[in-house]
Amino acid sequence: MSLLAGGIVVAFLVLLAVQRDSDHPQTDGVEAKSKSESKSTAPLTRLTTPPAYNTAHGWEITSASPAYALAGSGTATRLAHLESAGQNRFRLRTLDPATGARGWEGAATRALFAPGLPPRLLSVTGADSRAYFVTWSYGKLGATAPAPTDTIVSLDVYDAATGARRRVEVPWPAAPVVSAAGSRLLISDGKATGAVVDPATGEVSRVEPGALGRPKNCRACGRLTELRAVTERGVLVGGAAEFWVRGGWFSRTVAPAGTAPASGVLSSVAPGRILARWQGEKGGKDTATHETWAVHDMTTGKVLARTRCRTPALAPVDEPQPTLSPTGRYLIAGRLAFDLATGKGHCFEAADGTGPLTLTAVTDEGTAYGAALARSVTDALAGGGTPVAVDLTAATPEAVALAPNVRLPGGSTAGGMGLFPWTDARDRPHLTAYQHRP
């Protein structure tokens, strides 16, 4: 595989099943709804939202799994969610996020882990430029399954446009981490051992700790080594400090101007993007009190945007998780926001580092929503902190307070729909979508 290049011999995993009955993607169990143009039958709840959303127009999903995923681009974008199909089985359903019209649905499947829990849901755009939804679970094939191949990662890979399904089962000895920030799926142990799954073909390849292509003279690269994503040029790997793509680029060679080249730490990843923090160069202005946050292109390492923030007195337990606007122009992560078209970044906090925002969603028009003094994105979406809106297109973006009872969007779609996940008094999850006004 090109992404495992560099003269390294890769041992391929046994592919237990790439569609049990044939070598071709399944289409059985996928139905085109006879009323595919009908919207969700749930009545549209009128939530208290930011004024920019029109609560009279939208759609709603009720009593489905709170997890959802978006795949595709433009008018071809689809939203997928899981719903119960009875007897501990779940079905993947899709809809047009612009209208709420139902699309294809998958066959009922059962997750391998605890009964009653749905599979995990991801989306990925493959190297073939096609969009895929992926459900996965981890566990035993059966009560009498022999060791050491008695536990597997089971993945159902659906073509987002057609619903065609491919089953891939990968032997895996312990609880996995499964991610889809690159062009292929990455299964890892949270450290340096992994497997790469091509969503287009189901092909599986092994990544071993001794074949990561650590850059020369990088001592930190051998400590706390972790596989993070798969790029078109190779596997993205991070260490205690510094990061690299095997057979591709090294963080020292793409360090932002004014930073120490060996100080880069890979914080988190989003589709095609890397969020990293950097220390200032020795003797530089504010080096002792500030750090640089930069968004890098995952394939080339190129810096796309950057900003400076005051270094917190105590490092947060969790790194900020990035979210892209539907077209990919804007990226938000905790208190950070970036315009990848202009290269500008912003750090929303007071000059002394206090009172940071937690951003939850950003639209293609450059409006970000979040809450001041919220502990996390989950807390902000549950009503924690003070809700705010930020216009990232302004020369100097500033947070504008919203009404205290405003519910924040947790996502945004290419059609301008804001996605509002919430739970009612009977503990039933809902996903309500409203149109963002021009």
GUSEMI-342583 format. One line per 3 residues: number of its first residue (from 1); their letters; for each residue x, y, z of C-alpha. Coordinates in nm, 4 decimals, padded with zeros to 6 digits, always signed. Layout:
<nodes>
NUM	a	X:Y:Z  ... .
</nodes>
This chain:
<nodes>
1	msl	+00.0000:+00.0000:+00.0000  +00.1202:+00.3486:-00.0837  +00.0389:+00.4708:+00.2652 .
4	lag	+00.2646:+00.2030:+00.4142  +00.5554:+00.2898:+00.1852  +00.9154:+00.3575:+00.2714 .
7	giv	+01.0649:+00.0180:+00.2064  +00.8913:-00.1375:+00.5078  +00.7541:-00.4871:+00.4705 .
10	vaf	+00.4054:-00.4956:+00.6131  +00.2487:-00.8122:+00.7517  -00.1138:-00.8434:+00.6505 .
13	lvl	-00.3796:-00.9446:+00.8985  -00.6105:-01.2292:+00.8310  -00.9315:-01.0870:+00.6945 .
16	lav	-01.1848:-01.3130:+00.8612  -01.4691:-01.1865:+00.6515  -01.5059:-00.9295:+00.3796 .
19	qrd	-01.8674:-01.0066:+00.3204  -01.9332:-01.3595:+00.4310  -02.0933:-01.4903:+00.1132 .
22	sdh	-01.8966:-01.3097:-00.1609  -01.6100:-01.0772:-00.2349  -01.8460:-00.7971:-00.3280 .
25	pqt	-02.0244:-00.5414:-00.1089  -02.3629:-00.6491:+00.0258  -02.6779:-00.4813:-00.0861 .
28	dgv	-02.9204:-00.7174:+00.0899  -03.1040:-00.5609:+00.3781  -03.0739:-00.2125:+00.2251 .
31	eak	-03.4104:-00.0685:+00.1384  -03.5026:+00.2398:-00.0583  -03.7918:+00.3833:+00.1362 .
34	sks	-04.1124:+00.3869:-00.0658  -04.1815:+00.7272:+00.0811  -03.8258:+00.8516:+00.0550 .
37	esk	-03.9409:+01.2090:+00.0194  -04.1347:+01.2049:+00.3450  -03.9803:+01.3869:+00.6379 .
40	sta	-03.9377:+01.2574:+00.9879  -04.2764:+01.1777:+01.1350  -04.1849:+01.3214:+01.4759 .
43	plt	-04.3465:+01.6581:+01.5516  -04.0964:+01.9406:+01.5385  -04.0116:+02.0590:+01.8894 .
46	rlt	-03.9634:+02.4343:+01.9302  -03.6445:+02.4677:+02.1327  -03.5040:+02.8000:+02.2508 .
49	tpp	-03.2138:+02.8528:+02.0114  -02.9872:+03.1392:+01.9047  -03.1891:+03.3973:+01.7042 .
52	ayn	-03.0174:+03.2988:+01.3795  -03.2100:+02.9689:+01.3687  -03.5650:+02.9423:+01.2358 .
55	tah	-03.7404:+02.6966:+01.4664  -04.0477:+02.6832:+01.2425  -03.8604:+02.4874:+00.9735 .
58	gwe	-03.6638:+02.1686:+01.0272  -03.6915:+01.8031:+01.1194  -03.6521:+01.5797:+01.4232 .
61	its	-03.5421:+01.2271:+01.5141  -03.6828:+01.0767:+01.8338  -03.5724:+00.7779:+02.0469 .
64	asp	-03.2692:+00.6957:+01.8332  -02.9114:+00.6573:+01.9485  -02.7756:+01.0049:+02.0360 .
67	aya	-02.4757:+00.9414:+01.8090  -02.4938:+01.0610:+01.4500  -02.2482:+01.1126:+01.1646 .
70	lag	-02.2349:+01.3198:+00.8467  -02.0721:+01.2006:+00.5254  -02.0391:+01.3388:+00.1742 .
73	sgt	-02.0320:+01.6981:+00.0568  -02.2692:+01.9603:-00.0796  -02.6112:+01.8308:-00.1798 .
76	atr	-02.4774:+01.4751:-00.1581  -02.4304:+01.5023:+00.2188  -02.6100:+01.2362:+00.4206 .
79	lah	-02.6716:+01.2049:+00.7933  -02.6721:+00.8613:+00.9534  -02.7997:+00.7520:+01.2932 .
82	les	-02.8684:+00.4230:+01.4701  -03.2056:+00.3056:+01.5908  -03.3169:-00.0036:+01.7788 .
85	agq	-03.4365:-00.2962:+01.5672  -03.5425:-00.5124:+01.8639  -03.3733:-00.8028:+02.0466 .
88	nrf	-03.0514:-00.6057:+02.1048  -03.0182:-00.5353:+01.7337  -02.9668:-00.1976:+01.5683 .
91	rlr	-03.0172:-00.0569:+01.2209  -02.8367:+00.2293:+01.0480  -03.0745:+00.4837:+00.8936 .
94	tld	-02.9905:+00.7809:+00.6735  -03.1607:+01.1023:+00.5774  -03.1043:+01.4194:+00.3778 .
97	pat	-02.9961:+01.6718:+00.6419  -03.1287:+01.9627:+00.4356  -03.4868:+01.8337:+00.4258 .
100	gar	-03.5152:+01.5447:+00.6710  -03.6233:+01.3145:+00.3834  -03.5392:+00.9524:+00.4590 .
103	gwe	-03.2797:+00.7676:+00.2539  -03.1586:+00.4081:+00.2612  -03.1502:+00.1908:+00.5717 .
106	gaa	-02.9227:-00.0998:+00.6576  -02.9999:-00.4484:+00.7769  -03.0369:-00.5048:+01.1508 .
109	tra	-02.7090:-00.6035:+01.3202  -02.5980:-00.6821:+01.6751  -02.3002:-00.5232:+01.8471 .
112	lfa	-02.0424:-00.7619:+01.9934  -02.0081:-00.5827:+02.3248  -02.2620:-00.5526:+02.6056 .
115	pgl	-02.6175:-00.6452:+02.4977  -02.8405:-00.3455:+02.4391  -02.5581:-00.1067:+02.3547 .
118	ppr	-02.5453:+00.0199:+01.9952  -02.2325:-00.0076:+01.7787  -02.0066:+00.2964:+01.7504 .
121	lls	-02.0624:+00.5171:+01.4459  -01.8001:+00.6938:+01.2299  -01.7727:+00.8450:+00.8831 .
124	vtg	-01.4720:+00.8530:+00.6516  -01.3878:+00.9710:+00.3015  -01.1702:+00.7099:+00.1354 .
127	ads	-00.8782:+00.7470:-00.1025  -01.1320:+00.6842:-00.3806  -01.3080:+01.0100:-00.2755 .
130	ray	-01.6215:+00.8171:-00.1829  -01.7883:+00.8784:+00.1517  -01.8583:+00.5917:+00.3917 .
133	fvt	-02.0427:+00.5354:+00.7184  -01.8850:+00.2811:+00.9520  -02.0357:+00.1026:+01.2507 .
136	wsy	-01.8068:-00.1030:+01.4694  -01.8015:-00.3072:+01.7859  -01.5518:-00.5227:+01.9730 .
139	gkl	-01.5962:-00.8590:+02.1408  -01.6209:-01.2352:+02.0934  -01.7627:-01.4086:+01.7921 .
142	gat	-01.9295:-01.6585:+02.0204  -01.9258:-01.8052:+02.3687  -01.7161:-02.1014:+02.2532 .
145	apa	-01.4784:-01.9073:+02.0280  -01.1205:-02.0362:+02.0784  -00.8261:-01.8222:+02.1904 .
148	ptd	-00.6266:-01.6304:+02.0787  -00.8610:-01.5195:+01.7995  -01.1671:-01.5177:+02.0204 .
151	tiv	-01.2053:-01.1374:+02.0128  -01.2366:-00.9208:+01.7042  -01.3150:-00.5721:+01.5861 .
154	sld	-01.6203:-00.6071:+01.3632  -01.6842:-00.3268:+01.1155  -01.9754:-00.2696:+00.8796 .
157	vyd	-01.8684:-00.0255:+00.6089  -02.1566:+00.1366:+00.4176  -02.1291:+00.3365:+00.0979 .
160	aat	-02.2925:+00.6643:+00.2065  -02.4547:+00.7170:-00.1339  -02.5986:+00.3699:-00.1982 .
163	gar	-02.6029:+00.1836:+00.1332  -02.3977:-00.1077:-00.0057  -02.2409:-00.2836:+00.2948 .
166	rrv	-01.9080:-00.4577:+00.3427  -01.8333:-00.6582:+00.6599  -01.4724:-00.6603:+00.7832 .
169	evp	-01.3640:-00.8554:+01.0913  -01.0170:-00.8042:+01.2349  -00.8680:-01.0223:+01.5129 .
172	wpa	-00.7834:-00.7951:+01.8056  -00.6688:-00.9023:+02.1540  -00.7711:-00.6049:+02.3707 .
175	apv	-01.0017:-00.3023:+02.3788  -00.9284:-00.0994:+02.0622  -00.9246:+00.2648:+01.9599 .
178	vsa	-01.0909:+00.3103:+01.6181  -01.0568:+00.6400:+01.4326  -01.1349:+00.7804:+01.0884 .
181	ags	-00.9556:+01.1157:+01.0643  -00.7584:+01.0158:+00.7557  -00.8493:+00.8412:+00.4318 .
184	rll	-00.8567:+00.4967:+00.5932  -00.9768:+00.3490:+00.9196  -00.7208:+00.3026:+01.1937 .
187	isd	-00.7544:+00.0418:+01.4683  -00.4959:+00.0776:+01.7435  -00.4190:-00.0251:+02.0988 .
190	gka	-00.3843:+00.3419:+02.1928  -00.0102:+00.3041:+02.1513  +00.2128:+00.1907:+01.8646 .
193	tga	+00.0374:-00.1236:+01.7381  -00.2350:-00.0900:+01.4792  -00.4233:-00.2117:+01.1763 .
196	vvd	-00.5282:-00.0086:+00.8743  -00.8547:-00.0818:+00.6930  -00.9247:+00.0509:+00.3428 .
199	pat	-01.2999:+00.1294:+00.3402  -01.3190:+00.0910:-00.0382  -01.1823:-00.2640:-00.0546 .
202	gev	-01.1847:-00.3987:+00.3005  -00.8119:-00.4687:+00.2756  -00.6398:-00.4859:+00.6151 .
205	srv	-00.2711:-00.4292:+00.6911  -00.0733:-00.4450:+01.0131  +00.1309:-00.1635:+01.1693 .
208	epg	+00.4025:-00.2833:+01.4076  +00.5846:-00.0738:+01.6726  +00.9226:-00.1516:+01.5177 .
211	alg	+00.8238:-00.0231:+01.1748  +00.7146:+00.3333:+01.2475  +01.0089:+00.5009:+01.0730 .
214	rpk	+01.1062:+00.7194:+01.3700  +01.3013:+01.0250:+01.2549  +01.6704:+01.0322:+01.3387 .
217	ncr	+01.7869:+01.2261:+01.6444  +01.4339:+01.2417:+01.7871  +01.4565:+01.1099:+02.1414 .
220	acg	+01.1004:+01.2031:+02.2347  +00.9661:+01.0094:+01.9361  +01.0295:+00.6830:+02.1191 .
223	rlt	+00.8293:+00.7782:+02.4290  +00.4490:+00.7670:+02.4558  +00.4333:+00.6737:+02.0882 .
226	elr	+00.0787:+00.6646:+01.9519  -00.0763:+00.6006:+01.6102  -00.3212:+00.8804:+01.5324 .
229	avt	-00.4465:+00.8575:+01.1722  -00.3691:+00.7351:+00.8217  -00.2740:+00.9848:+00.5509 .
232	erg	-00.2187:+00.9394:+00.1789  +00.1558:+00.9389:+00.2486  +00.1615:+00.7066:+00.5478 .
235	vlv	+00.0623:+00.6565:+00.9105  +00.0573:+00.9663:+01.1328  +00.2465:+00.9026:+01.4568 .
238	gga	+00.2922:+01.1182:+01.7652  +00.5422:+01.0888:+02.0509  +00.5875:+01.2579:+02.3867 .
241	aef	+00.6915:+01.5519:+02.1719  +00.7202:+01.5830:+01.7950  +00.5191:+01.3907:+01.5369 .
244	wvr	+00.5641:+01.2547:+01.1875  +00.4149:+01.0659:+00.8933  +00.6010:+00.7457:+00.8240 .
247	ggw	+00.7699:+00.7814:+00.4877  +00.6477:+01.1421:+00.4677  +00.7137:+01.4570:+00.6681 .
250	fsr	+00.8497:+01.5347:+01.0171  +00.7126:+01.8040:+01.2499  +01.0540:+01.9750:+01.2837 .
253	tva	+01.0459:+02.0592:+00.9151  +00.6984:+02.2201:+00.9302  +00.7232:+02.4131:+01.2594 .
256	pag	+00.5463:+02.7522:+01.2541  +00.7770:+03.0540:+01.2316  +00.8886:+03.1777:+01.5720 .
259	tap	+00.8522:+02.8405:+01.7460  +01.1089:+02.5876:+01.8639  +01.1171:+02.3196:+01.5896 .
262	asg	+01.1542:+02.0298:+01.8352  +00.8688:+02.1409:+02.0632  +00.5631:+02.0391:+01.8614 .
265	vls	+00.3050:+01.8193:+02.0353  +00.0263:+01.6544:+01.8358  -00.2874:+01.7496:+02.0264 .
268	sva	-00.5767:+01.6082:+01.8247  -00.6941:+01.5338:+01.4719  -00.9915:+01.6077:+01.2458 .
271	pgr	-01.0552:+01.4858:+00.8901  -00.7444:+01.5890:+00.6957  -00.6277:+01.8270:+00.9712 .
274	ila	-00.3944:+01.8200:+01.2711  -00.4120:+02.0485:+01.5749  -00.0714:+02.0924:+01.7400 .
277	rwq	+00.0775:+02.3158:+02.0092  +00.4251:+02.4632:+01.9987  +00.6598:+02.6400:+02.2385 .
280	gek	+00.8113:+02.9724:+02.1339  +01.1723:+02.9820:+02.0221  +01.4293:+03.0377:+02.2957 .
283	ggk	+01.4543:+03.4030:+02.3904  +01.1373:+03.4914:+02.2017  +00.8698:+03.7302:+02.3207 .
286	dta	+00.6290:+03.5771:+02.5755  +00.7880:+03.2325:+02.5366  +00.7582:+03.1704:+02.9101 .
289	the	+00.3876:+03.2588:+02.9256  +00.2403:+03.1763:+02.5845  +00.2255:+02.8900:+02.3369 .
292	twa	+00.1348:+02.8678:+01.9698  -00.1542:+02.6557:+01.8442  -00.1467:+02.5639:+01.4763 .
295	vhd	-00.3634:+02.3722:+01.2318  -00.1593:+02.1607:+00.9891  -00.2590:+01.9821:+00.6701 .
298	mtt	-00.2453:+01.6112:+00.7521  -00.0962:+01.5035:+00.4186  +00.1792:+01.7643:+00.3850 .
301	gkv	+00.2250:+01.9036:+00.7366  +00.1830:+02.2583:+00.6044  +00.0642:+02.5181:+00.8569 .
304	lar	-00.2830:+02.6390:+00.7546  -00.3581:+02.8759:+01.0444  -00.2176:+02.9658:+01.3862 .
307	trc	-00.2754:+03.1673:+01.7023  -00.1114:+03.2289:+02.0413  -00.2685:+03.1516:+02.3788 .
310	rtp	-00.1568:+03.1978:+02.7346  -00.0125:+02.8721:+02.8669  -00.2482:+02.7390:+03.1378 .
313	ala	-00.1100:+02.7060:+03.4895  -00.2325:+02.3460:+03.4898  -00.2448:+02.1422:+03.1716 .
316	pvd	-00.6000:+02.0234:+03.0968  -00.6698:+01.6528:+03.1276  -00.8235:+01.6349:+02.7793 .
319	epq	-00.6851:+01.7980:+02.4673  -00.9323:+02.0190:+02.2730  -01.1135:+01.8196:+02.0065 .
322	ptl	-01.1404:+01.9951:+01.6672  -01.4594:+02.0347:+01.4660  -01.4726:+02.1597:+01.1065 .
325	spt	-01.7437:+02.3666:+00.9430  -01.9236:+02.1731:+00.6654  -01.7026:+02.3049:+00.3844 .
328	gry	-01.3895:+02.2823:+00.5979  -01.3050:+02.6531:+00.6009  -01.3397:+02.7038:+00.9760 .
331	lia	-01.2078:+02.4860:+01.2579  -01.2965:+02.5184:+01.6261  -01.1466:+02.3353:+01.9240 .
334	grl	-01.2325:+02.4335:+02.2791  -01.1315:+02.8004:+02.3177  -00.9635:+02.8029:+01.9736 .
337	afd	-01.1058:+02.9063:+01.6362  -00.9320:+02.9235:+01.2977  -01.0144:+03.0522:+00.9503 .
340	lat	-00.8186:+02.8154:+00.7266  -00.8773:+03.0346:+00.4207  -00.7097:+03.3427:+00.5697 .
343	gkg	-00.4708:+03.1633:+00.8062  -00.6002:+03.3595:+01.1057  -00.6576:+03.2039:+01.4449 .
346	hcf	-00.8160:+03.3283:+01.7652  -00.7855:+03.2298:+02.1296  -01.1002:+03.3222:+02.3225 .
349	eaa	-00.9993:+03.3948:+02.6798  -00.9151:+03.6946:+02.8977  -00.5641:+03.8395:+02.8792 .
352	dgt	-00.4672:+03.6528:+03.1953  -00.5918:+03.3226:+03.0523  -00.9128:+03.3085:+03.2553 .
355	gpl	-01.2740:+03.2884:+03.1358  -01.2151:+03.0717:+02.8274  -01.4947:+02.9776:+02.5891 .
358	tlt	-01.5885:+02.6258:+02.4903  -01.7076:+02.6260:+02.1297  -01.9567:+02.3613:+02.0172 .
361	avt	-02.0346:+02.4312:+01.6497  -01.9392:+02.6558:+01.3588  -02.1309:+02.7371:+01.0397 .
364	deg	-02.0015:+02.7882:+00.6872  -02.0815:+03.1578:+00.7285  -01.8246:+03.1809:+01.0098 .
367	tay	-02.0573:+03.1978:+01.3102  -01.9351:+02.9926:+01.6042  -02.1456:+02.9003:+01.9052 .
370	gaa	-02.0342:+02.8011:+02.2522  -02.0418:+02.8838:+02.6207  -01.8194:+03.0789:+02.8579 .
373	lar	-01.6971:+02.8943:+03.1669  -01.8359:+02.5579:+03.0548  -01.6280:+02.2580:+03.1639 .
376	svt	-01.6490:+02.0776:+02.8293  -01.8448:+02.0586:+02.5055  -02.0803:+01.8093:+02.6714 .
379	dal	-02.1347:+02.0511:+02.9592  -02.1980:+02.3425:+02.7214  -02.4560:+02.1425:+02.5223 .
382	agg	-02.6270:+02.0434:+02.8474  -02.6688:+02.4085:+02.9472  -02.3483:+02.4686:+03.1426 .
385	gtp	-02.1843:+02.8120:+03.1333  -02.3120:+03.1230:+02.9574  -02.4108:+03.0737:+02.5902 .
388	vav	-02.2375:+03.2983:+02.3352  -02.2034:+03.3520:+01.9601  -01.8853:+03.4655:+01.7818 .
391	dlt	-01.8592:+03.6139:+01.4310  -01.5284:+03.4773:+01.3020  -01.5456:+03.7005:+00.9925 .
394	aat	-01.5090:+04.0178:+01.2017  -01.1734:+04.1948:+01.2088  -01.1590:+04.1322:+01.5836 .
397	pea	-01.4031:+03.8541:+01.6727  -01.5651:+03.8904:+02.0122  -01.8069:+03.6729:+02.2047 .
400	val	-02.1624:+03.8087:+02.2235  -02.3748:+03.6775:+02.5096  -02.6994:+03.5024:+02.4215 .
403	apn	-03.0054:+03.4538:+02.6401  -02.9229:+03.2294:+02.9396  -03.1801:+02.9665:+02.8391 .
406	vrl	-03.0549:+02.9308:+02.4799  -02.9741:+02.5771:+02.3661  -02.6517:+02.5537:+02.1644 .
409	pgg	-02.6123:+02.3633:+01.8365  -02.3845:+02.0620:+01.8469  -02.3152:+02.0651:+01.4746 .
412	sta	-02.3870:+02.2257:+01.1391  -02.4551:+02.0882:+00.7912  -02.3691:+02.2008:+00.4400 .
415	ggm	-02.7319:+02.2999:+00.3833  -02.7210:+02.5453:+00.6717  -02.9015:+02.3264:+00.9228 .
418	glf	-02.8072:+02.3485:+01.2893  -02.8138:+02.0175:+01.4759  -02.9422:+02.0231:+01.8338 .
421	pwt	-02.9036:+01.7010:+02.0359  -03.1084:+01.6921:+02.3577  -03.2778:+01.4563:+02.6029 .
424	dar	-03.6365:+01.4936:+02.7192  -03.7844:+01.4459:+03.0665  -03.8360:+01.0737:+02.9993 .
427	drp	-03.4637:+01.0353:+02.9190  -03.5302:+00.9852:+02.5469  -03.2655:+01.1248:+02.3105 .
430	hlt	-03.3694:+01.3632:+02.0323  -03.1896:+01.5234:+01.7408  -03.3626:+01.8358:+01.6124 .
433	ayq	-03.2472:+02.0360:+01.3106  -03.3351:+02.3984:+01.2310  -03.2448:+02.6144:+00.9338 .
436	hrp	-02.9842:+02.8854:+00.9931  -03.1140:+03.2161:+00.8611  -02.9063:+03.3844:+00.5850 .
</nodes>
